[in-house]
Amino acid sequence: MITAPHLFVAAGIAMFPFVKRARLGRGLALAVVPAMLLGMGGAAVAATHTLTVTVINRNGAKVKAGLRLVDVKTSETFSATSGKAKKLRKGTYAVLTSVTTGNTVTLSGKAVKVSGSAKLTIDARQGKGVGMALSPAPAGLDRYMSMRVCTRTSASEGWEASAGPGTKLYIVPFASKYLGFAALGWWTDHSGESTSYAALHQTTGVPGGLGRTFARGQLATFRAVQRRGPAGSNYSGLAVQPQTSGCGQDLYAGLGSTDRPAVTNVLVTPGTWHVRADSSAATKSGETWVIGGYFAKRTVKAGKSYNLNFFNSVWGPSSQLPVTIRGRIMFGLNEMFTDPAFPHDGSVEGGDKAVATLTYGGKKVAGKQDKGWEPESTELYYTVKKAGWYTLTNTATRYYPEITYPAGMLSTTSRVTFRFQSKPKASALAGVYSVHLVPTGLSMTNRAKPGSTTKVAVKMLRTVVDPDAKRGKDPKLSKLTAQMSPDSGKTWRTVPVQKINGTWYATVKNPTTSAVALKVRATVAGGAYTEVTVFRAYGIG
């Protein structure tokens, strides 16, 4: 097993379902950063008033510190430096900063009226300790904390400090309706496999210190399963981030990484959280990049348990369907490796090549190619000239030239074909379903036993993304067929399909080696259909 050191991330950095060519950029041990990285000042104004801020550290010495000034009326933000007069318009401003003294970090947020030559002193010696604890205290885990002071204005701005073992955090109290505070504590052994904890506390105004203990009975439990097989790396990390309207929004608690399949319990305070599972890989140049991952948003209650499954088998086309808007057919090429447990989230990882074609009456009328890592997402467009039947096929292959994929990686190629009707000037969702395949009974490496039988659940969705597209009545399924290939598509065998307790299943007799490719076609009344093919859908052995 390989483990990685704990990683911090600066609050406010944008995170997405997958990050193209993203490098790990989380600082170690101690990070003191502003929550939003903005320009040096707001729009040009008639600034005839000044504010001078004096900052004193915990040893009593005047120090130079960066400041964030926020107009509480307009939310305009300005950067400044302590000890220097800053020209501003008349008004009330929130002043945010932090002061590092030895192994201590003191955070401060104050509000001040600026008129004429205003002055403000921020004295870190007034800071009160910030601490969080669990009862009973977990054994063998390190404790980490992040705290943030932020403005409660139309566009919240914040300043954050994070610390590991050996660093003490303080907050300078200040009562104001314009300011808020949040602290996030987490406890982990960094393995990505053992039980971890995360607790959030938020206030209006900046408190006079914080000493909060959470009983384990007050927490909810995530049971996070991280499988292996389809990811472009064997390495994954687990993290949680609160989703809230307060200052705690997106504070980051990294819970460790592992190169093995893992089942991890994560206990958190009640509320809404993003549970993240990020895959990272070593590049050929020796760097480590985040190549993709999940953001599973869940709202939890004390004493309740919630299951999450990541890196499931059969990464295939997402819930996206062709759409016609004002007579123009549109389809995106880059959502072809979606985890079936998260069908609306797009591809789990960045990195693919794709070729799409659109035919009418057996003749190609449009085509589009993504050669891999295009600067923007790739879309196929076609202005409908004649009413009738159109067939759209998109084939995608995993492609990430900077890394070496693991031997035996699953879900290497996926294909989807839609047959649907369209007409000039129409605005409608194609009258078909997206198809998602979910094998049951696989191992933690997404493999079936040689010669065994696997039941593959077939799930169908019809999702409208563009509000201009008329959904229409959901079509009635008229026929469902399934095939499997034991030899990467050289030969195909039809397998039985049946409906059990409202869910369709294909029953696959597995080969003795290699992997299984799957092909399923869902035909609806009238003859429209969706056909999905995934190569190396799940492994054998």
Secondary structure, 3 states (H helix, E strand, C coil): CCCCCCCCCCCCCCCCCCCCCEECCCCCCEEEEECCCCCCCCCCCCCCEEEEEEEECCCCCEECCEEEEEECCCCCEEEEECCCCEEECCEEEEEEEEEEECCEEEEEEEEEEECCEEEEEEEHHHCEEEEEEEECCCCCCEEEEEEEEEECCCCCCEEEEEECCCCEEEEECECCCCEEEEEEEEEECCECCCCEEEEEEEEECECCCEEEEEEHHHCEEEEEEECCCCCCCCEEEEEEEECCCCCCCCCCEEEEEECCCEEEEEEECCEEEEEEEEEEEEECCCCEEEEEEEEEEEEECCCCEEEEEECCCCCECCCCCCEEECCEEEEECCCCCECCCCCCCCCCECCEEEEEEEEECCEEEEEEEECCCCCCCCEEEEECCCCEEEEEEEEEEECCCCECCCCCCCCCEEEEEEEEEECCCCCEECCCCEEEEEECCCCCCCEECCCCEEEEEEEEECCCCCCCCECCCCCCEEEEEEEEECCCCCCCEEECEEEECCEEEEEEECCCCCEEEEEEEEEECCCCEEEEEEEEEEEEC
